[in-house]
C-alpha cells in the first residue's frame, strides 16, 4: 500500500511538472493519463507528449528562416564591405587621375597653344567625360572617343596654327570645318599619335574598367546570396534541426555536427554551385588588380595624354605646307596667308622638328602653370603609395574568401550552433552520434541528402553564376601580360621615380636613393518553457 501511494504521488508530481513545463498545450494532461501527440504537427512529430502546436511550428519556420538569412548576411558582411571599399578606392583614384590629366592637358593648351585653347577646351572636357563614363561601365569606344577628339580639334589647328588668319572660313558648322573633320583620319595631320594614344588608353582603361565591373559583379553576387530564397524543404529541415527539440522541453541540446552539415549543405546546394566560378573570379580579380598596378599602368597612360597631344600638334605644325596642300585638293582652297609668309614667321628649332615659337604671354602662362606641378606630383606619389598598400591588403583579403561558397555551410554550423559532445540532437531525438551519411557539397550530390530534399538550382543563383562565368572570360581576354607581385613592386617604385623626375624636372634619383626606397620582401598573403526568446515569441 505504501509503495502504491509513493508511486501515485510521484506520478502526480510528474503530471504537474509537465503541465508547468509546456509553454502551450492543446490537449489536457490529467492524472494518470498522457494523451497522444498533436496529430496536426507536420515537422516535429514524435511518439510522446509535445509542447508544440501547429501554429508554433509555423512560427518556428518563419523564425529559423529569418535567423539563417541573418547569419549568412553576417558572414558576407566583411566580404561585401571589402569589395565595396576597394571599388570606391579604385574609382576615386580613376577620377582623380582623369581630373589631373585633364588639367595637365588644359594647361598645355592655355600655355603653349593659347590661340586655340578657348575653342579646344570644350573638346578636352568632352574627351575626359567620355573616358570617365567608360571606366564606370558605359558602352563607349575609347578608340572612337580619341579619334573624335582629334577630328574636332583639327579645324582649330588648321585655322589657328597651320594657317593663322583663316579663322573666319573655318567656323563651327561651316562647310570647311565639316570637311576637315571628315578627312582628318585620311590626311593624318597629327601623324600616328592619335592611333598610338588610342591604343594605349584602350588597353589600360579596359583593365581599369574590368576591375571596376568585377568588383561590382562580386557585390551583386553577395547581395543575391544575402537575399536568397530558402526552399520550403530547407526551412522545414532547419526548423526540425533547431526547434523540434524544444517541443520536448530540450532547449539546451544542440544539433549534431554531421546533422547540421547535411541540413545546411542541402539548404545551400544552389550557392555551392557558385564555388568554382567564384574561385576563378577571385583569381581574375587578383590578376586585374596586379595588371592595373603594374605594366597596364593607368597612371602612366593618363599622364601621357598631354605628351601625345603635344607631339600631335607639333607634328601638324611641322608638316603645315603638306597638310595645307592636301586639304586644298580635297576641301577646296581656303583664304590664308600667301606661302611666302611661312618663312617670315619666327621659328624655334628642336631636336626633331622646326616649329613656330609660342608667344611671350603663352610662355609666361606655361611657366606659371608649371609652378603647381611639384605639389601635384607629391599628391600623385602619395596616392600611389596609398594605393600600393591598399592593393597588398586587398589581395590578402581576397585569398581568404576564395573558398567562401564551399565553406559557408561549415561556417554556419560552427561555434555554439552544434555540439560534438556525448549526446546531441539528431532530428528525431537525442543520440550519441549522427549515423547518417554526410553528403558532400554540390547540387548533384545533395540530391542524396537524407535531411533536405534538393530539387533544382535556384533561378536567381543560376543567373549570377552565368554572369560570373562571363566576367571571368572577358577578364582573361583583356589581360595580355602576366606579372608577379615582385615584378609589380619593382615596377611600382620605378613609377614613383618617374613621377618625381617628370614633375620636378630633375634627373632620376641615384641608385643609392632607389635602393633606399626599394620594397621589403613581400609578406605571404595567405527546451518548452519560455526559456529562449523565440519560444517566448512563438
ABEGO torsion letter per residue (X at the ends): XAAAAAAAAAAAAAAAAAAAABABBABBBBBGBBBBBBAABAABBBBEBBABBAAAAAAAAAAAAAAAAAAAAAAAAAAAAAAAAAAAAAAAAAAAAAAAAAAAAAAAAAAABAAAAAAAAAAAAAAAAAAAAAAAGBBBBAAAAAAAAAAAAAAAAAAAAABBGAAAABBBGBAAAAAAAAAAAAAGAAEAAAAAAAAAAAAAAAAAAAAAAAAAAAAAAAAAAAABBBBAAAAAAAAAAAAAAAAAGBAABBBBAAAAAAAAAAAAAAAAAAAAAAAAAAAAAAAAAAAAABAABAAAAAAAAAAAAAAAAAAAAAAAAAAAAAAAAAAEBBBBBBAAAAAABBBBBBAABBBBBBBAAAAAAAAAAAAAAAAAAAAAAAAAAAAAAAAAAAAAAAAAAAAAAAAAAAAAABEAABBBBABBBAGAEBBABBABBBBBBEAAAAAABAABBBBBBBAAAAAAAAAAAAAAAAAAAABABBBBAAAAAAAAAAAAAAAAAAAAGBBBBBAAAAAAABBBBBBBAXXABBABAAAAAX
